[in-house]
Amino acid sequence: MISPLVFAANIGRPTPGGGALKYLAGRWVQTVLALFLSLLLLGVTQGVARADGVELTQISTARSEEGLELSFSTRFDLPPSAEEALKKGVPIYFTAEAGVLRYRWYWRDARATRSTRTWRLAWQPLTRQYKVSTGGLNQGYASLGEALTALRGVSGWRIAEPKDVEDEGRYYVEFSYRLDTSQLPRPMQIGLGSPQGWGLALERNLSLNPDFSIRSLGGQ
């Protein structure tokens, strides 16, 4: 089978008995086809890069007397550029967001609630520990791996109060988790725009059953 790139490279070559006009037309087709193939290959590469950021290994919801709770866990490796910044004293942040919405056939879906949870990861050179801070709690860890384990997920996170989720109606959850570059120091944001190699993010839509457990996982 002939490679598309090889095929594109051979389009437009002069053939016996072909005129100049035919040759120029062939060259134009070659240029357009090569551009199309380049854009196609670029799109495939970018899609793979986005898919390799964060893996959602577990997620569940449960309704209790206190409201609707969400638990999740992820798997990812910290980008080398982020780890280098961390070692230089730059704290980095991870943010999870969960919004509960109610389906409405007659208008746009109604947002019942939105919750945000943020983890701050910092290197403490004096104690030679990594510190994870969230919700007013601070915990030190001897290794980066232990610190990352502490912020890769959460259990029993209340994302809605009882009054926000009624028995009637159909609901779903918009969930996202990311390495939050918007909380980097301003000089880094201005100088780098969107920091290269910091792309850790995922988004999912979670349809809920009548008992508020997850029915299906969208946004794969």
C-alpha positions in Angstrom: 0.0 0.0 0.0 1.4 3.4 -1.0 1.8 5.9 1.9 -0.4 9.0 1.6 2.7 11.2 2.0 4.5 9.3 -0.8 1.4 9.6 -3.0 1.2 13.4 -2.3 4.9 13.8 -3.1 4.5 12.1 -6.5 1.5 14.2 -7.6 2.5 16.8 -10.0 5.7 15.3 -11.4 6.0 15.8 -15.2 4.8 12.8 -17.3 5.8 12.1 -20.8 3.6 14.2 -23.2 2.3 16.4 -20.4 2.2 20.1 -20.9 3.3 22.9 -18.6 -0.3 23.7 -17.6 -0.9 20.1 -16.6 2.3 20.2 -14.5 1.3 23.4 -12.7 -2.1 22.0 -11.9 -0.5 18.9 -10.5 1.8 20.9 -8.4 -1.2 22.9 -7.0 -3.0 19.6 -6.1 0.2 18.3 -4.5 0.4 21.4 -2.3 -3.2 21.3 -1.2 -3.1 17.6 -0.4 0.2 17.9 1.5 -1.4 20.7 3.6 -4.5 18.6 4.3 -2.4 15.6 5.4 -0.3 17.8 7.7 -3.4 19.2 9.4 -4.9 15.8 9.7 -1.7 14.4 11.3 -1.5 17.4 13.6 -5.1 16.9 14.8 -4.4 13.2 15.5 -1.3 14.0 17.5 -3.1 16.7 19.6 -6.0 14.4 20.3 -3.6 11.7 21.7 -1.8 14.4 23.8 -5.1 15.5 25.4 -6.1 11.9 26.1 -2.8 11.2 27.9 -3.2 13.9 30.6 -5.2 12.5 33.5 -6.9 9.1 33.8 -10.1 8.9 35.8 -9.7 5.5 37.6 -12.8 5.7 39.8 -15.8 8.0 40.4 -19.1 7.5 42.2 -21.9 9.5 43.7 -24.2 8.7 46.7 -27.1 10.5 48.3 -27.4 10.7 52.1 -29.2 12.8 54.7 -26.4 15.3 54.4 -26.8 15.7 50.6 -25.1 14.4 47.5 -21.5 13.2 47.9 -19.0 12.4 45.2 -15.8 10.3 45.4 -13.2 10.0 42.7 -9.6 9.0 42.1 -7.2 9.8 39.2 -3.9 8.6 37.9 -1.2 10.9 36.3 2.4 11.8 36.3 3.5 15.3 37.3 5.0 17.1 34.2 8.8 17.6 34.5 8.4 21.4 34.1 5.9 21.5 37.0 8.2 19.4 39.2 11.1 21.7 38.4 9.1 24.7 39.3 8.0 23.0 42.5 11.6 22.4 43.5 12.4 26.1 42.9 9.8 27.1 45.4 6.7 27.7 43.2 3.6 26.1 44.7 1.3 24.4 42.3 -2.5 23.9 42.5 -4.9 21.2 41.5 -8.6 22.0 41.3 -11.7 19.8 41.1 -15.1 21.2 40.1 -18.5 19.5 40.3 -21.7 21.1 39.2 -25.1 19.4 39.7 -27.7 20.3 36.9 -31.3 19.3 36.3 -32.5 18.4 32.9 -35.3 20.6 31.5 -37.0 19.9 28.2 -38.6 23.3 27.9 -35.5 25.5 28.6 -31.8 25.2 29.3 -30.9 22.9 32.1 -31.1 24.4 35.6 -27.9 24.5 37.7 -28.7 23.3 41.2 -25.2 23.8 42.7 -21.5 24.1 41.9 -18.7 23.1 44.2 -14.9 23.6 44.0 -12.1 21.9 45.8 -8.5 23.0 45.5 -5.2 21.4 46.7 -2.0 23.4 47.1 1.2 21.5 46.7 4.5 23.1 47.9 8.0 22.0 48.6 9.4 22.9 52.1 13.2 23.1 51.8 13.8 23.5 55.6 11.9 20.3 56.6 12.6 18.7 53.2 8.9 17.8 52.9 6.1 18.3 50.5 3.1 20.0 52.0 -0.5 19.5 50.7 -3.0 22.1 51.9 -6.8 21.9 51.3 -9.8 23.2 53.1 -7.7 24.7 55.9 -5.9 21.4 56.5 -2.2 20.9 56.0 -0.2 17.6 55.8 3.5 17.0 55.2 4.8 14.1 53.1 8.3 12.7 52.8 8.1 12.1 49.1 6.5 13.7 46.0 4.7 10.4 45.3 3.0 10.4 48.7 2.0 14.0 48.3 0.5 13.4 44.8 -1.4 10.4 46.1 -3.1 12.7 48.7 -4.4 15.1 46.0 -5.3 12.7 43.2 -8.8 12.2 44.6 -11.2 12.6 47.4 -13.9 10.5 49.2 -17.2 11.7 50.4 -17.0 15.2 49.0 -20.4 16.9 49.5 -21.3 18.7 46.3 -25.0 19.4 47.0 -27.2 20.0 50.0 -30.5 18.0 50.5 -32.6 20.9 49.3 -30.6 21.1 46.1 -31.5 17.6 44.9 -35.2 16.7 45.0 -36.6 13.2 44.2 -38.4 14.5 41.2 -36.5 15.2 38.0 -33.4 14.0 36.2 -30.0 15.2 37.2 -26.4 15.0 36.0 -23.0 16.2 37.2 -20.5 18.2 35.3 -17.1 17.1 36.7 -13.6 18.4 36.0 -10.1 18.0 37.5 -7.0 19.9 36.4 -3.6 21.2 37.3 -4.7 24.8 37.8 -2.2 27.0 35.9 -4.4 30.1 36.6 -3.0 30.1 40.1 0.6 30.3 39.1 2.5 33.5 39.9 1.5 36.2 37.5 5.0 36.6 36.0 4.9 32.9 34.9 1.4 33.4 33.4 2.4 36.6 31.5 5.7 35.3 30.3 4.5 31.9 29.2 0.8 32.4 28.4 -0.3 28.8 28.9 2.7 27.1 30.4 4.1 24.4 28.0 3.9 20.9 29.4 1.5 21.7 32.2 -1.6 20.2 30.4 -3.2 17.9 33.0 -7.0 18.1 32.8 -10.1 16.0 32.4 -13.8 16.7 32.0 -16.7 14.3 32.4 -20.5 14.4 32.4 -22.1 12.0 34.8 -25.8 11.1 34.2 -27.5 10.1 37.5 -30.1 7.4 38.2 -33.2 8.2 40.3 -31.3 7.2 43.4 -28.5 9.6 42.4 -25.9 7.0 41.6 -24.0 7.4 38.3 -25.9 5.9 35.4 -23.4 6.6 32.6 -20.1 8.3 32.0 -20.0 10.9 29.2 -17.2 13.0 27.7 -14.8 10.0 27.2 
